[in-house]
Amino acid sequence: MGPRPKTIGPYRLGPPLRRTGWGLLHKASDPAQARPVVVEIVPKEVFGRREQAAVAARFRPAVEAAVRLHHANILPLLDYGETEDAFFVVSEFVEAVPLADMLVAGGRLPPSLGLLYVMQVLAALHHAHAQGLVHGRLTPAALMVSSDDRVRVADFWLERLVARRAAESLPFQAPEQFAGAAPAPAVDVFAAGVLLYRVLSGDLPFKGRGGDLERAVRAGVPPVPSRVNDALPPQLDPVVMRALAKRPEERYASAESFRANLGAAASGLLRQRVSGGGGSGLQRRSFSPGQVIFEEGDPGDCAFLVESGAVQIVKRGRTGPVVLATLGKGEIFGEMALVDDQPRMAGALCAQRATLAVIPRDAFQARLGRVDKVTQKLLTVLVNRVRGAARDLADLRGLIDR
């Protein structure tokens, strides 16, 4: 290995951040956009001469599939490229640490925090699966956690590119993956179950090396999480253990089903997380001008309160996006997602650097559960009527455009 390059493609490389299973992460600058980014450089030599041609053929479709994912809990990919010696992938820079580092430092997480993280991971997986993309290598190292407790899932491109697996990913591999089965959403459900077990109990459900680990995953039955950590409520045990079922058809049918069952079983702990500490308990997220907050048609599971900056609500038009409104401090958007799981009827774009408070559907509905049933029904009817009126207005605009 010679001296490290100072640039790759148009990007100016800073010091390395850390090693990954296949390469090196650098903080870098993007001169064209005047923004910091992260560049993962994967040397071609790690694949061997015979494998390089096949990897090169898979590289572009693998990354382009991941670039199309737009979700609040998925780390956005911005660009990719290839040099004579390496492949590189460019992602958005966020001030965050891998969940793997947090687990090394602290063992297990407070149950409410671990649940919050896994709920976000499942939301990301649901979105990716709806786009036909399976992660296939979900581990704590692929999860970036920022100071507002927002989780972003990285490395959706890796499964399609690399056949071999890093040793640290093997305890998260589903039984059928050891048998050579093609990745399917069920393997991500299993990996999320292993992750949930790990953050709640402080231990992995399956351990060992080589053949011992494979036998444990394919035939072993771990103790339920509440036996490992007696601070856990036992109603979480069947949720976790179903995700770890050996046969794919015995697991949850989808990441969203897993998320719904987990949310129902853990509602008390999640409510503590949202309302604890005497404050609002809301997560806060920062957005830069031009950054997409969500797109029209995206699944929605939260609303947003603008604490600073400005946000544009946009809808697709015949000749491009149409700005419906510009919102400022104190205004709320995305509120339809609090009462149902219909796709977003419009998109949201950061117009001026903004800080947004996130209002999760789970937390809202937990609070709504303390309201009398007549008020609950009234709120639901009002939202459905507003949604219907918005659809009628969109249809009318379409007729006028013609």
N, C-alpha and C positions, 0 to 999 in steps of 0.2 A: 504494500500500500504506500503510495506517495503522499505528498502533503495534501491536506484537505483543500478542495477548491473554494475560491472566494465567491463564485457565482455558479448558478446552474440555470440554464435558460435565461430569462430576463431578471431573475431574482438574485439579490445580493444576500449571501449567507452570513448569518451571525454565528455565535458560538453554538456548539451542539447542546441540545436540551437533555436528551437521553437516548439510549439505545432501545430499539424495539426487537422483536423476534427476528426481523429480516433486514434491518438497516439502522439508520440514524436520523433522528429528528433534529432539525435546525429551526430556530427562529430566524426569519429572513424579512427583507423589505421588498415590497412590490413597487418599483418606481412609477409604473404607469398609473397606479391607483393611490399612491402615497399612503400606503397602509402596511402594518405588519402582518405577516402570514407565517404559517408553519409549513416547512417543506420536509417531507420524508423521502430520503434518498435510499434506494434499494440497489446495492451493487449487483451487477449481472453475474459476478463471479460466485455469488452465493448459490447459484443454481447449477453450476457445472456446464460444460460446453454442450453436451447433448441436450440438456433441458432448455437452454437459453432460447432457441428458436421457437419452441412451443409456448414458452412464457411470453415472449415478445408478441406472438399472435393473439394471446389472450388479454394482453395488458389494456389495450384501448377499449374493447367492449366491457371489460370488468370495471374500469374506472368510470366510463360514461354511464353505466347503469347506476352507479352510486351517486354521480353528480346530479342525477335527476331527482334525488330525494330531498325534499324540503319540509323539515319538521323542526319544531322548537327543541326537541330532544335528540336531534341527529347533528353531528358536527358537519357543517357544510364543506363540501369539496369545491374548490374554485378553479383548479387547473391541473394539468398533468403534462408530462413530456418524457422524452427519452434521449439520452446521449449515447455516445459510443460505449461508455462503461457502466451506465446506470439507468434505472427508471426513477422517476420522481413524481410525487403526488403533492399538491398544494392544498392546504385547508385553511379555514379562517383561524386567526389567532385569538384565543380566549385565555384570560387569566384563570387557569384551572389546574388541578392536580389529578393524576390517575387515581381511581378508587383503590387500585392495588396498593398504592403508597399509603393511603389512609388506613387500610386494613393491616398493613405491616406495622404501622405506628401504634394503632389502637386496638388491635385484635378484632373484637366485634363492635358493632355500632349500637347506639341506643335504638331499641326496636322501632320507635316512631320514625327515626331518621332512615334506618335501613329500608323500612317499608316505603317511605317517600321516594327513595332512590329507585327501588325496583318498580314501583308504579310508573315512574317516568320511562324506565327502560322498556317496559311492556307497551307503553304508548308508542314509543319509537318503533318497536318491532311490528306492531299492528300496522303502522303506516307503511313500513318497508314491505311487509307481506302483501299489502293491498296493491303495491306496485310490482309484485312478482319477484321481489328480491329477498333472499334469505341471508342472514349474517353468517351463520355457520361456525363462528369462532368467538362467541361472546365470552369474555372473561373480564375480571375487574380492571385489567390493564387497558381494555378498550373503552372504558368509561371515564370521561373527563368530568370532574365535579368542580364547579365554580363556588365562590364565597357565598352566593345566594342560594346554595343547595340545588342549583339546576344541574341536571345530568345531561351530557351529550354523548351519544354513542358514536364511536369512530370505527373505521376499518371495514365498512360494508363492502369494499372492493376486494378485500384480501382473499376471501374464500374462492372466488372465481379465478384468481391468479395463481395461487400457490397450492400445490398438492400436499406438500409436507406440512407438519404441524410442530409448533414449538412445544416443548415439554410442559410448560405451565398451562397450556390450553387443554391438555388431555383429561384432567379431572372434570372438565365441563362438557366433554364430548358425550353424545347420546349413545346408547348401546348399538343402535343401527349404524352409526358412523364407524364404530370399530369393525363392523361387518362389511364396510365398504359401500353402504347405501348412499345414494345421491342426497345432497342436502335438501331438506323440506322444512316448512315452518315448524313442524313438531320438534326438530332438533334445537331450534331456538327456544321453544317452550321449555324443553328439558334443561338447557343451559341457564335459563332464567330461574328455574327451580333450584339448580345448584347454587346460583348466585344468592337467591333468597335465603337458602339454608345457611350459606356462609356468613352473610351479614347479620343474620339473627342469632346464630348459635356461636359464631366465632370459629367454627371448624368446617372442614369439607365433609360432605356425606360419604364420599368415596376416596380412599387413599391407597397408596402403594406405588410401585414402579413397574413399568413394563407389563408383563403378563398378569402380575398381581393386581394392578390397577384395572386392567381390562376385565378381569374376572369379577372384581368388586362392582364395577359399573354394570356389567351384564347380569350379575346374579345376586350381588350383595344387597342387604336391606339395612339401611342405617337407622339408628335410633331416631325417634321423632324429635323435632327441635326443642320442644319444651322439656325433654329429659336432659338435653345438653345445657340448656339455659333455662333455669327454673323461673326466671323473670318473665318468660313468654306466656301469654294466654294459650291454653290448649286448643282453642278453636282454630288457631293457625295451623296446627299439625296436619289435618287432612288436606288443606289447601296446598301446602308444600309437598306433601307426599304424593298427591295426585300428579303434580308436575313432574315428579321423578319416576313415574311409572315406566317399567321396562318396555312395554309395547306402545308404540306411538298412538294407537287408537284409544288407549286407556288414559292418555293425558288430556288436557284441555284441548278443545277443537281449534282454538285460536289463542293468540296472545291477548286479544280483547276479552275473551271469555275468562282467561286466567286473571286478568286485571280486575274484571268485575267481581269474581269470586273472592279475590284477595281484598278488594276494597270493602266488600260486605263483611268479611270475617274480621277485618282490622279497623273497622270504622271508629271504634273508641280510641285506639292508638293514633290514628290519623287525625282525629279531632283534637287530641292533645297537642299534636305537632302544630296544627294550624292556630289553635287558640291559646297555647301555652305561653308563659312568660309575661303575661299581662299586656302585650302589645297586639298588633293586628296579626302577627305570625305569617304575613304574606311574603312570598318570595318576591324579589325584585330583579329585573333584568334590564340591562342597558343595550341600546341599539344605536347604530351609527346611521347617518343620513344615507338613504338609498337601500338600506337593509330591509329585506322582506321579513315581516313579523309572522304572517301566515298568508296563504294564497286562497283565492276563491276555489271552492271545492275540497279544500283540506278537511280532514276530520277535526272536530273541535271538542276540547275537553276543559276549556277555561275561558274566562273573560279577562280583560285588562283594564286597569285604571292608570291614566296618564298622570304621573307625578311631576314630570318636567318634560320640556321639549314639545314636539308636534308630530302627529301621526295622520297620514292620509288614508281614507277608506276608498278603495278602488274596485272597479268592476270591469270585466272584459267588454270591450266594444268592438264594432266591426273594423275600425281602423286603429285600434290600440286601446290601452287602459283609459278608463274614464274616472276622474276623481269625483266621488260623490260628496265627500265632506273632508274638512281638515279639523282635527280635534286637538285641543290643548289641555293644559293642566286642569285636573279635576273631572275630566270627562271619561266615560266608560265605553268600551266597545267590545264586540265579540260576545255580548251577553246572552245571545240565543243559545250558546253552547252550555249554559248553566242548567238548562232544563231538558234538553234532548241531545241526541247524538247525530243530528242531521249534518250534512256537509256545510261548511262555511258558505254563506250566500254572497260574500264579497271578500276581497283581500285587504290586507293592511300593510302599509309601507311607512317606514320611518322617514319623516320629512325634515326634522331637525333632531339633533342628538337627543335621545329620549331615555328616561327611566320610567319603567312601567311596573306597577304592582300586579302580580298574577293572582287571579281569583279562581282556584281549581273547582271544577264541578263537584268533586267528592266533598270538599269542604263546604261548599254552598249548600249542597243537598243535606249534609249532616246538620247544618244550622236550620235549614228549612224543615227538617224533621221535628224541630222543637216548636214550629208554628202550627196553629190549629189547621185541621184538614180543609176547612172552607177557604182559608187564605191560601193554602197550597194550591187548591183547585183554581182559585181566581188568578193566581200568578201564572199558572200553566196555560189557562185559557187566553189570558192577555198576550202572552208570548206567541202562542200559536196564531192568534189573530194578526198580530204585527207581522209575523212571518208570511202569512197568507197575503196580507196587503202588499208586502214587499215583492212577492212573486207576481201579483197582479200588475203592479207598477212596472216591473221588468218586462212583462209580456206586452204592456201598452207601449213602452218605449220601443220594443222590437217592431211592433206594427207601424209606429211612426217612422222608424228608420227605413222601412221598406218603401 
